[in-house]
Amino acid sequence: MIGATALQASPAAAQSTWFKAKSTQSSAAAVGGSTSVPYGWIDFCHRRPKECKVPALPAANVKLTARNLRILKRINQKANSAIKPVSNFDHWGTMADHWDYPVDGKGDCKIYALYKRKLLQEAGFPRQALLMTVVRDLKNEGHTILTVKTDKGDLILDNMVDEIRPWNATGYYFLKRQSQQNPNVWQSVNQRGGTPKT
């Protein structure tokens, strides 16, 4: 669960690379009904209630301008470079799912995703477009990433790869994610995110 670099590209190049994928799937993942909330999110909210006691808001997407793309890449790189990867057990001494910010500069995938979500909100991105997301990775292991809802589709910020990718170029199996309207409501996804980009 490691990440490091992001490259700056022109909007046209980014569009060509990301959104002309040879895929029959939509660039936005379809979600189903409400599902169980991860224990780690519940525990995070118990420890940091101000983060979760927020009003429901209408769904909102990020307009994927060249400026916003640069911000996404910069913040993805910053978080991937700033946090030392360490397993939940090695970090906290427990197998219980522990979600938090990188208070000591270390953490697993949840810490990366939460930190990116926080930095993007501070940069002015709408909370409703920044969704904590639970997947099965390419090794069929549990993994947490950040979905960014944009007007061009769902982009994934992931500590395991350097590049920001559309959800349907990850190869992950998407299980569930936060609702756009309310971060304390989670929705099922249950679909494969295409073929991993090589």
C-alpha positions in Angstrom: 0.0 0.0 0.0 2.5 2.5 -1.3 2.3 5.6 -3.5 4.5 8.4 -4.6 4.4 10.4 -7.8 2.0 12.3 -10.0 2.8 13.8 -13.4 1.4 17.0 -14.9 -0.4 16.6 -18.2 -2.4 18.9 -20.5 -6.2 18.5 -20.2 -6.3 17.1 -23.7 -3.6 14.5 -22.9 -5.4 13.6 -19.7 -8.7 13.3 -21.4 -7.2 11.1 -24.1 -5.5 8.8 -21.6 -8.3 8.5 -19.1 -11.6 8.9 -20.8 -11.0 7.2 -24.1 -10.5 3.9 -22.3 -11.4 0.8 -24.3 -14.3 0.0 -21.9 -18.0 -0.5 -22.3 -18.6 0.6 -18.8 -19.8 4.1 -17.8 -17.1 6.5 -16.5 -19.3 6.8 -13.3 -19.9 3.7 -11.1 -23.5 2.9 -10.5 -24.5 2.6 -6.9 -27.2 0.5 -5.2 -29.0 0.9 -2.0 -27.8 1.6 1.5 -25.4 -0.9 3.1 -23.4 -1.5 6.3 -21.1 1.3 7.4 -17.5 0.2 7.9 -16.5 -0.2 11.6 -13.5 2.0 11.0 -15.7 4.9 9.9 -17.9 4.5 12.9 -14.9 4.4 15.2 -13.4 7.4 13.4 -16.6 9.4 14.0 -16.7 8.4 17.6 -13.2 9.8 18.1 -13.6 12.8 15.8 -17.3 13.7 16.0 -16.9 17.1 14.3 -15.8 15.2 11.2 -19.1 13.3 11.0 -21.8 15.5 12.5 -22.4 17.2 9.2 -25.7 18.1 7.4 -26.9 16.1 4.4 -26.2 18.1 1.2 -27.2 17.8 -2.4 -24.9 15.6 -4.6 -22.1 17.7 -6.2 -19.4 16.8 -8.7 -16.0 18.5 -9.3 -15.6 20.2 -12.7 -12.5 18.6 -14.1 -10.7 21.7 -15.3 -7.0 21.8 -15.9 -6.6 23.6 -12.5 -8.6 21.1 -10.6 -6.7 18.2 -12.2 -3.4 19.8 -11.1 -4.7 20.1 -7.6 -5.8 16.4 -7.6 -2.4 15.3 -8.8 -0.5 17.6 -6.3 -2.5 16.4 -3.3 -2.3 12.8 -4.3 1.4 13.1 -4.6 1.7 15.0 -1.3 -0.2 12.3 0.6 1.5 9.4 -1.0 4.9 10.9 -0.3 4.2 12.1 3.2 2.9 8.9 4.8 5.1 5.9 5.6 3.2 2.7 4.8 2.6 0.4 7.7 0.0 -2.2 8.4 -2.9 -1.7 10.7 -1.6 -4.3 13.1 2.0 -3.0 13.1 0.8 0.5 13.6 -1.9 0.1 16.2 -1.2 -3.4 17.6 -4.7 -4.6 16.7 -6.5 -6.1 13.7 -9.5 -3.9 14.4 -10.0 -1.5 11.5 -8.5 1.8 12.6 -9.2 4.9 10.5 -7.6 8.2 11.2 -5.4 11.0 9.9 -1.6 10.5 9.7 -1.0 11.9 13.2 2.4 10.3 13.3 3.2 10.2 9.6 2.4 6.5 9.2 -0.6 4.4 8.2 -2.3 2.1 5.8 -4.7 2.8 3.0 -7.4 4.3 5.1 -5.1 6.9 6.5 -3.9 7.9 3.0 -7.5 8.2 1.7 -8.8 10.2 4.7 -5.8 12.5 4.5 -6.4 13.1 0.8 -10.1 13.8 1.5 -9.2 16.3 4.2 -6.6 18.1 2.0 -9.0 18.3 -1.0 -11.8 19.7 1.2 -9.3 22.3 2.5 -8.5 23.1 -1.2 -12.2 23.9 -1.8 -13.4 20.6 -3.3 -17.0 19.8 -2.2 -17.3 17.1 0.5 -20.1 15.4 -1.6 -17.6 14.6 -4.3 -15.0 13.0 -2.1 -16.1 9.5 -1.1 -14.3 7.0 1.0 -14.6 3.7 -0.9 -14.0 0.0 0.0 -12.7 -2.4 -2.7 -11.0 -5.7 -3.2 -7.7 -5.0 -4.8 -5.9 -7.0 -7.5 -4.8 -9.6 -4.9 -8.4 -9.8 -3.7 -7.5 -8.1 -0.4 -9.5 -5.4 1.3 -8.4 -2.0 0.4 -9.7 1.6 0.9 -9.4 4.4 -1.7 -10.8 7.8 -2.4 -13.3 8.3 -5.2 -13.5 11.8 -6.6 -16.8 12.4 -8.4 -16.2 14.7 -11.4 -18.2 15.8 -14.4 -16.0 13.5 -16.5 -16.6 10.4 -14.3 -15.3 8.8 -11.1 -11.5 9.2 -10.5 -9.6 7.1 -8.0 -6.9 8.4 -5.7 -5.0 5.3 -4.5 -1.9 4.9 -2.4 -0.9 1.7 -4.2 -0.3 3.4 -7.6 1.1 6.8 -8.5 -1.4 7.7 -11.3 -4.9 9.0 -10.8 -7.2 6.7 -12.8 -10.8 6.4 -13.7 -12.6 3.8 -11.5 -13.1 1.5 -14.5 -9.4 1.3 -15.2 -8.4 0.0 -11.7 -9.4 -3.7 -12.0 -10.6 -3.5 -8.4 -13.9 -5.0 -7.3 -15.8 -2.1 -5.8 -17.8 -3.1 -2.7 -19.2 0.1 -1.2 -18.7 3.8 -0.7 -20.0 6.9 1.0 -23.2 8.5 -0.2 -22.7 11.8 -1.9 -25.3 13.4 0.2 -24.3 12.1 3.6 -20.9 10.6 4.5 -22.4 8.6 7.3 -24.6 6.6 4.8 -22.9 4.0 2.7 -24.1 2.6 -0.6 -23.3 -0.7 -2.3 -21.5 -0.8 -5.6 -20.6 -4.5 -6.2 -19.0 -4.2 -9.6 -15.6 -4.7 -11.1 -13.7 -1.6 -12.1 -12.7 -2.8 -15.6 -9.3 -4.0 -16.5 -6.3 -2.6 -14.7 -4.3 -0.1 -16.8 -0.8 -1.3 -17.8 
